Amino acid sequence: MLQLIAGIAVLALVVIAIRMLPVAEWLEAFKAWVQGQGALGYVLYVVAYIVCCVFVIPALALTLGAGAIFGFVAGSIVVIIGATLGAIVAFLLARGVLRRRVERITANHVKFRALDRAITREGTKIMWLVRLSGFPPFTWVNYAFGLTGVQLRPYIITTFFGIIPGTLAFTWAGAAGAAALTGTGNRILLIVTACGAILVSVFIARIALQAIRRAGVEE
């Protein structure tokens, strides 16, 4: 449900911006600038994603933007790499220099305690479900995982593969939205497939969330 609400909110903001601002022209100009940067443009986007993870900034807009700027395939690759690296950095920070700070923040957090107990019982299964469901929020739970007994290798593997469904859905939505905005392809078909991709992602997330609840972690 959180993903659906967030996706609808972002799409609503995009629609408002399109009506009030020359978004199509800006998008084309920015895409041209990124393409002119070559490999550096991709690197900068990955770095931006890492920064969002470190500062616990919701990165959904970046995921949509990657699809709009780089296209579905390249955008998905950029997001998966950036999100995975950002998750690793946050995880390591929680186990190192920021451990005491994160411990203070999560000390009285009921959700974190339940998540920790569930991970102790079922290990990577819970991490996998957390990544699929988007609950708790991606940029927050990266730090929380750092305080658990999770090992780095399974953390990386479950993060990398667990974020793929949501990443594919939202980068496609971004790519389709950009194509519809700039008049490339059938606008109605693009909008329908973009919405469909988000709904499929939400459906998968709901199934995963139900499994998490059965494991004892309540929303």
Contacts in CASP RR format, 6 or more apart in sequence:
PFRMAT RR
TARGET T0000
AUTHOR 0000-0000-0000
METHOD contacts of the structure
MODEL  1
MLQLIAGIAVLALVVIAIRMLPVAEWLEAFKAWVQGQGALGYVLYVVAYI
VCCVFVIPALALTLGAGAIFGFVAGSIVVIIGATLGAIVAFLLARGVLRR
RVERITANHVKFRALDRAITREGTKIMWLVRLSGFPPFTWVNYAFGLTGV
QLRPYIITTFFGIIPGTLAFTWAGAAGAAALTGTGNRILLIVTACGAILV
SVFIARIALQAIRRAGVEE
1 202 0 8 1.000
1 206 0 8 1.000
2 134 0 8 1.000
2 135 0 8 1.000
2 137 0 8 1.000
3 134 0 8 1.000
3 166 0 8 1.000
3 198 0 8 1.000
3 201 0 8 1.000
3 202 0 8 1.000
3 205 0 8 1.000
4 198 0 8 1.000
4 199 0 8 1.000
4 202 0 8 1.000
6 58 0 8 1.000
6 60 0 8 1.000
7 60 0 8 1.000
7 170 0 8 1.000
7 173 0 8 1.000
7 198 0 8 1.000
10 60 0 8 1.000
10 61 0 8 1.000
10 64 0 8 1.000
11 173 0 8 1.000
14 23 0 8 1.000
14 64 0 8 1.000
14 177 0 8 1.000
17 23 0 8 1.000
18 24 0 8 1.000
18 181 0 8 1.000
23 181 0 8 1.000
24 181 0 8 1.000
24 182 0 8 1.000
27 68 0 8 1.000
27 69 0 8 1.000
27 178 0 8 1.000
27 181 0 8 1.000
27 182 0 8 1.000
28 182 0 8 1.000
30 69 0 8 1.000
31 68 0 8 1.000
31 69 0 8 1.000
34 41 0 8 1.000
34 45 0 8 1.000
34 69 0 8 1.000
34 70 0 8 1.000
37 44 0 8 1.000
42 70 0 8 1.000
42 74 0 8 1.000
42 78 0 8 1.000
45 62 0 8 1.000
45 66 0 8 1.000
45 69 0 8 1.000
45 70 0 8 1.000
45 78 0 8 1.000
45 82 0 8 1.000
46 78 0 8 1.000
46 81 0 8 1.000
46 82 0 8 1.000
46 85 0 8 1.000
48 62 0 8 1.000
49 59 0 8 1.000
49 62 0 8 1.000
49 78 0 8 1.000
49 79 0 8 1.000
49 82 0 8 1.000
49 83 0 8 1.000
49 85 0 8 1.000
49 86 0 8 1.000
50 82 0 8 1.000
50 85 0 8 1.000
50 86 0 8 1.000
50 89 0 8 1.000
51 57 0 8 1.000
52 58 0 8 1.000
52 59 0 8 1.000
52 62 0 8 1.000
52 86 0 8 1.000
52 139 0 8 1.000
53 59 0 8 1.000
53 82 0 8 1.000
53 83 0 8 1.000
53 86 0 8 1.000
53 87 0 8 1.000
53 89 0 8 1.000
53 90 0 8 1.000
53 138 0 8 1.000
53 139 0 8 1.000
53 142 0 8 1.000
54 86 0 8 1.000
54 89 0 8 1.000
54 90 0 8 1.000
54 93 0 8 1.000
56 90 0 8 1.000
56 139 0 8 1.000
56 140 0 8 1.000
56 143 0 8 1.000
57 139 0 8 1.000
58 137 0 8 1.000
58 139 0 8 1.000
59 83 0 8 1.000
59 138 0 8 1.000
59 139 0 8 1.000
60 170 0 8 1.000
62 79 0 8 1.000
63 79 0 8 1.000
63 83 0 8 1.000
63 167 0 8 1.000
63 170 0 8 1.000
63 171 0 8 1.000
64 170 0 8 1.000
64 171 0 8 1.000
64 173 0 8 1.000
64 174 0 8 1.000
65 171 0 8 1.000
65 174 0 8 1.000
65 178 0 8 1.000
66 75 0 8 1.000
66 76 0 8 1.000
66 78 0 8 1.000
66 79 0 8 1.000
66 171 0 8 1.000
66 174 0 8 1.000
67 74 0 8 1.000
67 75 0 8 1.000
67 76 0 8 1.000
67 79 0 8 1.000
67 171 0 8 1.000
67 172 0 8 1.000
67 174 0 8 1.000
67 175 0 8 1.000
67 178 0 8 1.000
68 174 0 8 1.000
68 175 0 8 1.000
68 177 0 8 1.000
68 178 0 8 1.000
69 75 0 8 1.000
69 178 0 8 1.000
70 78 0 8 1.000
71 171 0 8 1.000
71 175 0 8 1.000
71 178 0 8 1.000
72 168 0 8 1.000
72 171 0 8 1.000
72 172 0 8 1.000
72 175 0 8 1.000
75 171 0 8 1.000
75 175 0 8 1.000
76 167 0 8 1.000
76 168 0 8 1.000
76 171 0 8 1.000
79 167 0 8 1.000
79 171 0 8 1.000
80 160 0 8 1.000
80 163 0 8 1.000
80 164 0 8 1.000
80 167 0 8 1.000
83 138 0 8 1.000
83 159 0 8 1.000
83 163 0 8 1.000
83 167 0 8 1.000
84 156 0 8 1.000
84 159 0 8 1.000
84 160 0 8 1.000
84 163 0 8 1.000
86 142 0 8 1.000
87 138 0 8 1.000
87 142 0 8 1.000
87 155 0 8 1.000
87 159 0 8 1.000
88 152 0 8 1.000
88 155 0 8 1.000
88 156 0 8 1.000
88 159 0 8 1.000
90 139 0 8 1.000
90 142 0 8 1.000
90 143 0 8 1.000
91 142 0 8 1.000
91 143 0 8 1.000
91 145 0 8 1.000
91 146 0 8 1.000
91 152 0 8 1.000
91 155 0 8 1.000
92 152 0 8 1.000
93 143 0 8 1.000
94 102 0 8 1.000
94 142 0 8 1.000
94 143 0 8 1.000
94 144 0 8 1.000
94 145 0 8 1.000
94 146 0 8 1.000
94 147 0 8 1.000
95 146 0 8 1.000
95 147 0 8 1.000
98 143 0 8 1.000
99 147 0 8 1.000
102 143 0 8 1.000
102 144 0 8 1.000
102 146 0 8 1.000
102 147 0 8 1.000
103 147 0 8 1.000
105 143 0 8 1.000
106 112 0 8 1.000
106 144 0 8 1.000
106 147 0 8 1.000
111 136 0 8 1.000
111 217 0 8 1.000
111 218 0 8 1.000
112 136 0 8 1.000
112 144 0 8 1.000
112 147 0 8 1.000
114 216 0 8 1.000
114 217 0 8 1.000
114 218 0 8 1.000
115 126 0 8 1.000
115 130 0 8 1.000
115 136 0 8 1.000
115 141 0 8 1.000
115 144 0 8 1.000
115 148 0 8 1.000
115 217 0 8 1.000
116 144 0 8 1.000
116 147 0 8 1.000
116 148 0 8 1.000
117 216 0 8 1.000
118 126 0 8 1.000
118 212 0 8 1.000
118 215 0 8 1.000
118 216 0 8 1.000
118 217 0 8 1.000
119 126 0 8 1.000
119 127 0 8 1.000
119 148 0 8 1.000
119 149 0 8 1.000
119 150 0 8 1.000
120 148 0 8 1.000
120 149 0 8 1.000
121 215 0 8 1.000
122 215 0 8 1.000
123 150 0 8 1.000
123 154 0 8 1.000
124 154 0 8 1.000
124 157 0 8 1.000
124 158 0 8 1.000
125 215 0 8 1.000
126 212 0 8 1.000
126 215 0 8 1.000
126 217 0 8 1.000
127 145 0 8 1.000
127 150 0 8 1.000
127 154 0 8 1.000
127 155 0 8 1.000
127 158 0 8 1.000
127 159 0 8 1.000
128 158 0 8 1.000
128 161 0 8 1.000
128 162 0 8 1.000
129 208 0 8 1.000
129 209 0 8 1.000
129 211 0 8 1.000
129 212 0 8 1.000
129 215 0 8 1.000
130 136 0 8 1.000
130 141 0 8 1.000
130 208 0 8 1.000
130 212 0 8 1.000
131 138 0 8 1.000
131 158 0 8 1.000
131 159 0 8 1.000
131 161 0 8 1.000
131 162 0 8 1.000
131 163 0 8 1.000
132 162 0 8 1.000
132 165 0 8 1.000
132 204 0 8 1.000
132 205 0 8 1.000
132 207 0 8 1.000
132 208 0 8 1.000
133 205 0 8 1.000
133 206 0 8 1.000
133 208 0 8 1.000
133 209 0 8 1.000
133 212 0 8 1.000
134 205 0 8 1.000
134 208 0 8 1.000
134 209 0 8 1.000
135 205 0 8 1.000
135 209 0 8 1.000
135 212 0 8 1.000
135 219 0 8 1.000
136 144 0 8 1.000
138 163 0 8 1.000
145 155 0 8 1.000
146 155 0 8 1.000
165 201 0 8 1.000
165 204 0 8 1.000
166 201 0 8 1.000
166 204 0 8 1.000
166 205 0 8 1.000
168 197 0 8 1.000
168 201 0 8 1.000
169 197 0 8 1.000
169 198 0 8 1.000
169 200 0 8 1.000
169 201 0 8 1.000
170 197 0 8 1.000
170 198 0 8 1.000
170 201 0 8 1.000
172 193 0 8 1.000
172 194 0 8 1.000
172 197 0 8 1.000
173 194 0 8 1.000
173 195 0 8 1.000
173 197 0 8 1.000
173 198 0 8 1.000
174 194 0 8 1.000
176 190 0 8 1.000
176 191 0 8 1.000
176 193 0 8 1.000
176 194 0 8 1.000
176 197 0 8 1.000
177 190 0 8 1.000
177 191 0 8 1.000
177 194 0 8 1.000
178 184 0 8 1.000
179 185 0 8 1.000
179 190 0 8 1.000
180 187 0 8 1.000
180 190 0 8 1.000
180 191 0 8 1.000
180 194 0 8 1.000
209 219 0 8 1.000
213 219 0 8 1.000
END
